[in-house]
Amino acid sequence: MAVYHTSKFIAAIKRKGFVPDKTHHNMFWYYLDGKKTSVRTRTSHGEKEFNDGLMAERRKQIGLASKEQMLDLIECPLSADDLQQILIESGRIREPEPKLKD
């Protein structure tokens, strides 16, 4: 069974638009255009590594369709824009409103 580093996962999701919200776990909420969405994941305090079981749970929480997408999220071939598009296409978030020009 593979082992993944929690610190690398946290750094990757922060770069993609997740913001920490410390509760009894470390919650991370996905923000789009400064607004909190319903997409979230969490890690446990003191967690240094996680296995494929937690990987699958976090993948589902985020809304990714495959383990490959999750690995791309962690390893960073998946950009913040790519993640946003995946979340829009899966119906997890709505497409952002176009910005009005003055």
Secondary structure, DSSP 8 states (H G I E B T S, - for coil): --EEEHHHHHHHHHHTTEEEEESSSEEEEEEETTEEEEEEEEE-TT--EEEHHHHHHHHHHHT-SSHHHHHHHHHS-S-HHHHHHHHHHTTSS---------
